[in-house]
């Protein structure tokens, strides 16, 4: 029997990290204050990283640290020192893209696993074996590989080295994330962790001799996000993924909020467990499959497709940006006496029907009362984000759960 793949979740800060653990991640990847490709995330200082590792290991989960910039000579010593510190505090693996950094960390920091980043754009077994010979234990495959190619590569390699693949989240429009657009337009290098995401901007076509007459590339007065990729969503193909020989499924999103982490990690966790328990029952239960898929529409995302898994992706260009079917209403800080202490994220009213977001799934919760935690005042609505309020919840919520509700028109 094949071993069930691990579910690897992203975390840009401590709350997202704790959410990933609570909602069922087998491992969490995060960044230090340097050498990662998400410099704009909160990331983890030395103390926070040590705390995160302790929390993860208490729950039987692992921590992977990103050291995946395109390194220059003056980076390498610092990357080795960071990897050595990570090993000391118990980090399980480092994710590295640079060939020299992979070799140096593997040889100079024994005792910590080295995972080859997707930015190394590994697409064949021969390359994977070279990384294995350098000391790597896992390769994160290039996102441009098809399902057939992944299955063949897993069969070819067997147990020689683990394979990991992205199954959900935003993708870069450039090959394996090797993009120069941000550097060209505003001097912020995507390959050094400072991407300003110009591929998500909207554009119009300008003819050289008519600079004052921009022409929409499509029939949209706002131009078109012609470079903006759709988000990957592989939930509909989970059974084949589970049987593919891949060791780890990766969710993108170190810049995402905890509601995104909870929703996406929770949905895949429950789906993966359901399939592992009863593969035939899962595949013969389309209603259950639709329910898992519907969860992923609740959180903020671009139009979904399957990336390169089944050939060329759909055309880029949705200028609408992100969409979602529910809004983040609150984070549950504590529960006592049937009341939840909630850090409010978006406005809700007494009488609103919200949804709980818990590791077990979601249930309806009607807001029967709102009490300001600071003053004890009963109010009908609170409009200031981050306000702490108490609401009756019965036994529907625990600390670390979240609330979502209908998307409101704020105009």
LUMGUDREN-907602 format. One line per 5 residues: their letters; for each residue x, y, z of C-alpha. Coordinates in nm, 3 decimals, m for minus. Layout:
REM residues N
a	X:Y:Z ~ ...;
This chain:
REM residues 411
xxxxx	0.000:0.000:0.000 ~ 0.133:0.342:m0.095 ~ 0.208:0.587:0.182 ~ m0.037:0.877:0.201 ~ 0.126:1.197:0.074;
xxxxx	0.203:1.469:0.324 ~ 0.014:1.798:0.310 ~ 0.248:2.099:0.320 ~ 0.096:2.437:0.410 ~ 0.236:2.790:0.387;
xxxxx	0.274:3.039:0.672 ~ 0.388:3.401:0.646 ~ 0.354:3.466:1.020 ~ 0.281:3.297:1.351 ~ m0.099:3.308:1.338;
xxxxx	m0.103:3.157:0.989 ~ 0.145:2.896:1.115 ~ m0.079:2.797:1.407 ~ m0.380:2.790:1.176 ~ m0.203:2.555:0.936;
xxxxx	m0.125:2.318:1.221 ~ m0.477:2.334:1.362 ~ m0.636:2.262:1.025 ~ m0.431:1.952:0.958 ~ m0.105:2.031:0.781;
xxxxx	0.155:1.756:0.808 ~ 0.425:2.018:0.758 ~ 0.445:2.396:0.731 ~ 0.691:2.597:0.526 ~ 0.790:2.945:0.633;
xxxxx	1.065:3.201:0.583 ~ 1.338:3.347:0.798 ~ 1.406:3.721:0.791 ~ 1.643:3.674:0.496 ~ 1.716:3.447:0.198;
xxxxx	1.352:3.366:0.113 ~ 1.134:3.464:m0.182 ~ 0.859:3.629:0.024 ~ 1.040:3.922:0.182 ~ 0.710:4.109:0.223;
xxxxx	0.562:3.842:0.448 ~ 0.605:3.884:0.824 ~ 0.837:3.583:0.831 ~ 1.005:3.446:1.144 ~ 1.289:3.577:1.357;
xxxxx	1.510:3.335:1.552 ~ 1.284:3.324:1.858 ~ 0.967:3.280:1.653 ~ 1.123:3.006:1.444 ~ 1.222:2.812:1.755;
xxxxx	0.872:2.857:1.897 ~ 0.714:2.746:1.569 ~ 0.924:2.429:1.558 ~ 0.826:2.342:1.914 ~ 0.456:2.390:1.838;
xxxxx	0.478:2.184:1.522 ~ 0.667:1.897:1.679 ~ 0.418:1.883:1.965 ~ 0.152:1.811:1.701 ~ 0.367:1.564:1.509;
xxxxx	0.417:1.807:1.220 ~ 0.735:1.924:1.050 ~ 0.876:2.267:0.964 ~ 1.045:2.352:0.634 ~ 1.240:2.677:0.607;
xxxxx	1.270:2.860:0.275 ~ 1.622:2.965:0.172 ~ 1.534:2.983:m0.194 ~ 1.668:3.312:m0.329 ~ 1.899:3.310:m0.630;
xxxxx	2.213:3.340:m0.423 ~ 2.517:3.556:m0.485 ~ 2.865:3.497:m0.341 ~ 2.803:3.720:m0.041 ~ 2.483:3.527:0.045;
xxxxx	2.625:3.179:0.077 ~ 2.794:3.202:0.417 ~ 2.482:3.357:0.566 ~ 2.261:3.089:0.415 ~ 2.481:2.819:0.566;
xxxxx	2.470:2.991:0.906 ~ 2.090:3.023:0.884 ~ 2.060:2.655:0.794 ~ 2.286:2.565:1.088 ~ 2.071:2.768:1.327;
xxxxx	1.759:2.607:1.181 ~ 1.906:2.265:1.249 ~ 1.984:2.366:1.609 ~ 1.626:2.466:1.682 ~ 1.488:2.153:1.515;
xxxxx	1.377:2.267:1.168 ~ 1.324:1.953:0.963 ~ 1.422:2.075:0.617 ~ 1.540:2.377:0.421 ~ 1.404:2.457:0.074;
xxxxx	1.685:2.576:m0.154 ~ 1.696:2.665:m0.524 ~ 2.059:2.764:m0.583 ~ 2.290:2.480:m0.687 ~ 2.589:2.608:m0.489;
xxxxx	2.379:2.668:m0.180 ~ 2.233:2.318:m0.205 ~ 2.580:2.164:m0.219 ~ 2.721:2.376:0.063 ~ 2.429:2.330:0.302;
xxxxx	2.411:1.956:0.237 ~ 2.783:1.912:0.308 ~ 2.832:2.169:0.586 ~ 2.503:2.130:0.776 ~ 2.447:1.756:0.810;
xxxxx	2.136:1.655:0.999 ~ 1.888:1.880:0.821 ~ 1.710:1.773:0.505 ~ 1.759:1.972:0.187 ~ 1.459:2.009:m0.044;
xxxxx	1.519:2.147:m0.392 ~ 1.288:2.442:m0.464 ~ 1.053:2.451:m0.761 ~ 1.262:2.742:m0.888 ~ 1.534:2.494:m0.976;
xxxxx	1.278:2.383:m1.241 ~ 1.347:2.010:m1.211 ~ 1.167:1.823:m1.487 ~ 1.347:1.488:m1.519 ~ 1.482:1.195:m1.322;
xxxxx	1.846:1.255:m1.416 ~ 1.839:1.601:m1.259 ~ 1.666:1.464:m0.950 ~ 1.941:1.205:m0.910 ~ 2.209:1.472:m0.933;
xxxxx	2.039:1.663:m0.652 ~ 2.017:1.340:m0.456 ~ 2.389:1.283:m0.502 ~ 2.453:1.636:m0.373 ~ 2.262:1.546:m0.056;
xxxxx	1.904:1.651:m0.125 ~ 1.623:1.429:0.000 ~ 1.336:1.585:m0.195 ~ 1.273:1.775:m0.517 ~ 0.985:2.018:m0.558;
xxxxx	0.894:1.964:m0.920 ~ 0.864:2.240:m1.179 ~ 0.506:2.357:m1.209 ~ 0.527:2.309:m1.586 ~ 0.516:1.928:m1.560;
xxxxx	0.209:1.734:m1.667 ~ 0.042:1.465:m1.459 ~ 0.166:1.196:m1.698 ~ 0.524:1.321:m1.665 ~ 0.501:1.335:m1.285;
xxxxx	0.368:0.980:m1.265 ~ 0.640:0.853:m1.497 ~ 0.911:1.034:m1.300 ~ 0.780:0.895:m0.970 ~ 0.782:0.545:m1.117;
xxxxx	1.135:0.589:m1.252 ~ 1.278:0.719:m0.924 ~ 1.093:0.494:m0.682 ~ 1.237:0.550:m0.334 ~ 1.558:0.717:m0.454;
xxxxx	1.435:1.068:m0.375 ~ 1.102:1.218:m0.271 ~ 0.894:1.429:m0.509 ~ 0.677:1.723:m0.410 ~ 0.429:1.912:m0.628;
xxxxx	0.209:2.220:m0.598 ~ m0.161:2.135:m0.594 ~ m0.323:2.468:m0.508 ~ m0.271:2.842:m0.519 ~ m0.133:3.128:m0.723;
xxxxx	0.137:3.069:m0.982 ~ 0.387:3.295:m1.152 ~ 0.340:3.369:m1.521 ~ 0.712:3.306:m1.579 ~ 0.881:2.968:m1.613;
xxxxx	0.918:2.812:m1.267 ~ 0.890:3.158:m1.115 ~ 1.204:3.290:m1.286 ~ 1.060:3.631:m1.360 ~ 1.245:3.954:m1.443;
xxxxx	0.939:4.175:m1.491 ~ 0.945:4.326:m1.141 ~ 1.319:4.394:m1.166 ~ 1.274:4.559:m1.505 ~ 0.980:4.781:m1.409;
xxxxx	1.074:4.895:m1.060 ~ 1.404:4.740:m0.958 ~ 1.253:4.488:m0.716 ~ 1.385:4.140:m0.787 ~ 1.137:3.853:m0.774;
xxxxx	1.430:3.615:m0.750 ~ 1.557:3.792:m0.439 ~ 1.222:3.795:m0.258 ~ 1.096:4.143:m0.345 ~ 0.847:4.083:m0.628;
xxxxx	0.594:4.363:m0.674 ~ 0.370:4.134:m0.884 ~ 0.345:4.349:m1.198 ~ 0.200:4.047:m1.379 ~ m0.119:4.116:m1.180;
xxxxx	m0.146:4.476:m1.302 ~ m0.380:4.574:m1.585 ~ m0.236:4.681:m1.918 ~ m0.335:4.855:m2.237 ~ m0.165:4.844:m2.578;
xxxxx	m0.001:5.165:m2.699 ~ 0.118:5.217:m3.058 ~ 0.450:5.405:m3.070 ~ 0.328:5.702:m3.275 ~ 0.002:5.737:m3.076;
xxxxx	0.118:5.746:m2.711 ~ m0.201:5.922:m2.601 ~ m0.433:5.665:m2.753 ~ m0.409:5.348:m2.542 ~ m0.609:5.061:m2.690;
xxxxx	m0.764:4.788:m2.476 ~ m0.629:4.447:m2.566 ~ m0.973:4.310:m2.486 ~ m1.308:4.484:m2.470 ~ m1.271:4.614:m2.117;
xxxxx	m1.238:4.977:m2.018 ~ m0.989:4.881:m1.748 ~ m0.747:4.708:m1.983 ~ m0.651:4.348:m1.924 ~ m0.433:4.156:m1.681;
xxxxx	m0.285:3.974:m1.979 ~ 0.013:3.842:m1.783 ~ m0.181:3.726:m1.478 ~ m0.200:3.349:m1.438 ~ m0.501:3.168:m1.304;
xxxxx	m0.475:2.985:m0.971 ~ m0.411:2.611:m0.961 ~ m0.682:2.396:m0.807 ~ m0.636:2.020:m0.821 ~ m0.914:1.915:m0.583;
xxxxx	m1.116:1.757:m0.867 ~ m0.819:1.532:m0.950 ~ m0.721:1.436:m0.596 ~ m0.762:1.058:m0.638 ~ m0.511:1.047:m0.924;
xxxxx	m0.271:1.268:m0.731 ~ m0.297:1.046:m0.426 ~ m0.195:0.746:m0.636 ~ 0.072:0.925:m0.839 ~ 0.374:0.836:m0.623;
xxxxx	0.429:1.198:m0.515 ~ 0.539:1.222:m0.151 ~ 0.410:1.568:m0.068 ~ 0.136:1.804:m0.183 ~ 0.220:2.173:m0.152;
xxxxx	m0.019:2.466:m0.112 ~ 0.102:2.809:m0.222 ~ 0.031:3.114:m0.008 ~ 0.286:3.262:0.232 ~ 0.130:3.604:0.171;
xxxxx	m0.221:3.475:0.249 ~ m0.435:3.536:0.558 ~ m0.529:3.274:0.813 ~ m0.882:3.242:0.666 ~ m0.724:3.131:0.337;
xxxxx	m0.497:2.885:0.516 ~ m0.781:2.744:0.724 ~ m1.016:2.705:0.430 ~ m0.774:2.554:0.180 ~ m0.573:2.335:0.417;
xxxxx	m0.889:2.218:0.589 ~ m1.059:2.122:0.263 ~ m0.763:1.926:0.127 ~ m0.700:1.762:0.465 ~ m1.054:1.631:0.490;
xxxxx	m1.058:1.523:0.125 ~ m0.722:1.344:0.147 ~ m0.826:1.162:0.463 ~ m1.161:1.062:0.315 ~ m0.995:0.916:0.006;
xxxxx	m0.729:0.736:0.211 ~ m0.997:0.575:0.429 ~ m1.213:0.458:0.142 ~ m1.092:0.528:m0.214 ~ m1.388:0.363:m0.382;
xxxxx	m1.639:0.529:m0.153 ~ m1.482:0.869:m0.216 ~ m1.495:0.831:m0.593 ~ m1.854:0.710:m0.579 ~ m1.968:1.007:m0.370;
xxxxx	m1.986:1.309:m0.603 ~ m2.178:1.512:m0.344 ~ m1.888:1.486:m0.099 ~ m1.640:1.578:m0.373 ~ m1.847:1.882:m0.469;
xxxxx	m1.860:1.993:m0.105 ~ m1.481:1.987:m0.073 ~ m1.447:2.175:m0.401 ~ m1.709:2.433:m0.299 ~ m1.505:2.518:0.012;
xxxxx	m1.226:2.645:m0.211 ~ m1.459:2.895:m0.377 ~ m1.531:3.055:m0.039 ~ m1.187:3.209:m0.003 ~ m1.010:3.473:m0.210;
xxxxx	m0.875:3.337:m0.539 ~ m0.835:3.402:m0.909 ~ m1.015:3.190:m1.165 ~ m0.914:2.828:m1.108 ~ m0.760:2.588:m1.356;
xxxxx	m0.526:2.289:m1.343 ~ m0.208:2.463:m1.454 ~ 0.010:2.242:m1.673 ~ m0.113:1.914:m1.523 ~ m0.321:1.831:m1.830;
xxxxx	m0.146:2.034:m2.096 ~ m0.130:2.405:m2.167 ~ m0.312:2.617:m1.906 ~ m0.605:2.836:m1.992 ~ m0.521:3.179:m2.133;
xxxxx	m0.424:3.442:m1.878 ~ m0.602:3.773:m1.872 ~ m0.885:3.789:m1.618 ~ m0.875:4.157:m1.524 ~ m1.126:4.096:m1.246;
xxxxx	m0.845:4.005:m1.008 ~ m0.954:3.792:m0.714 ~ m1.300:3.671:m0.628 ~ m1.455:3.495:m0.329 ~ m1.793:3.368:m0.213;
xxxxx	m1.748:3.450:0.156 ~ m1.577:3.714:0.363 ~ m1.350:3.682:0.667 ~ m1.553:3.799:0.967 ~ m1.349:3.706:1.270;
xxxxx	m1.078:3.503:1.439 ~ m1.168:3.318:1.760 ~ m0.921:3.407:2.034 ~ m1.088:3.214:2.317 ~ m1.407:3.035:2.413;
xxxxx	m1.551:3.033:2.763 ~ m1.898:2.966:2.902 ~ m2.051:2.924:2.558 ~ m1.918:3.260:2.439 ~ m1.647:3.321:2.183;
xxxxx	m1.401:3.608:2.213 ~ m1.361:3.719:1.853 ~ m1.115:3.953:1.688 ~ m1.339:4.113:1.430 ~ m1.214:4.138:1.072;
xxxxx	m1.518:4.269:0.883 ~ m1.845:4.419:0.992 ~ m2.129:4.192:1.101 ~ m2.462:4.259:1.271 ~ m2.679:4.099:1.535;
xxxxx	m2.907:3.864:1.342 ~ m2.651:3.782:1.073 ~ m2.607:3.417:0.981 ~ m2.235:3.340:0.972 ~ m2.044:3.018:0.908;
xxxxx	m1.795:2.860:1.141 ~ m1.462:2.752:0.992 ~ m1.325:2.461:1.195 ~ m1.102:2.160:1.126 ~ m1.415:1.943:1.116;
xxxxx	m1.589:2.163:0.859 ~ m1.839:2.446:0.881 ~ m2.178:2.506:1.043 ~ m2.424:2.794:1.050 ~ m2.409:3.033:1.345;
xxxxx	m2.664:3.310:1.392 ~ m2.524:3.611:1.577 ~ m2.763:3.652:1.872 ~ m2.568:3.920:2.058 ~ m2.252:4.128:2.028;
xxxxx	m2.077:4.248:2.343 ~ m1.775:4.477:2.334 ~ m1.508:4.298:2.534 ~ m1.349:4.617:2.664 ~ m1.665:4.782:2.802;
xxxxx	m1.927:4.508:2.823 ~ m2.163:4.717:2.609 ~ m2.419:4.530:2.399 ~ m2.422:4.662:2.041 ~ m2.598:4.580:1.717;
xxxxx	m2.291:4.609:1.496 ~ m1.920:4.683:1.517 ~ m1.752:4.847:1.221 ~ m1.392:4.889:1.342 ~ m1.162:4.600:1.239;
xxxxx	m0.963:4.423:1.512 ~ m1.221:4.513:1.779 ~ m1.260:4.233:2.034 ~ m1.620:4.124:2.084 ~ m1.799:3.839:2.255;
xxxxx	m2.075:3.644:2.082 ~ m2.275:3.339:2.196 ~ m2.150:3.025:2.021 ~ m2.260:2.725:2.226 ~ m2.023:2.439:2.149;
xxxxx	m1.968:2.531:1.783 ~ m1.634:2.708:1.823 ~ m1.294:2.666:1.984 ~ m0.992:2.896:2.006 ~ m0.824:2.913:1.666;
xxxxx	m1.144:2.868:1.468 ~ m1.268:3.140:1.234 ~ m1.591:3.298:1.115 ~ m1.694:3.389:0.763 ~ m2.004:3.549:0.619;
xxxxx	m2.160:3.694:0.305 ~ m1.956:3.935:0.095 ~ m2.104:4.282:0.148 ~ m2.118:4.571:m0.092 ~ m1.909:4.839:0.079;
x	m2.004:5.121:m0.156;
